[in-house]
């Protein structure tokens, strides 16, 4: 599936988090949603990104925005990751990468000359109306959570 451009309706989803609770996009109607896709639980870049969102969570809360992280590993992996780093926001498990594909985050990657499919580090800001406000592709972790926070504050 291709990327969703700003102004387009965000695809619906229903995924379980680290505690087994199901989250849907409709659950957050009327609120901004930060939906970020990350490659793997408990790796250096993904940990830094998750911790940066966690550190900024009170600021996101001021605008009633919700932060949701999504990757392919299962709920058990998410629970271990959340516990290890005291992450209190939902980490959603998409083991068959159906939602990741709907959002265009399932992409060809390359490491040491080997090509493979995996989760691209990217973020969507979905407005209270369910439409994409902004998309960040090929995210660099340092300063990203703060960039997203500025975009949320501008809504």
Buried (B, 14 or more C-beta within 10 A) or exposed (E): EEBBEEEEEBBEBEBBBBEEEEBEBEEBEEEBBBBBBBBBBBEEBBBBBBBBBBEBBEBBEEBEBBBBBBBBBBBEBBBBBBEEBEBEBBBBBBBEBBBBBBBBBBBEEEEEEEEEEBBBBBBBBBBBEBEBBBBBEEBEBEEBBEBBBEBBEEE
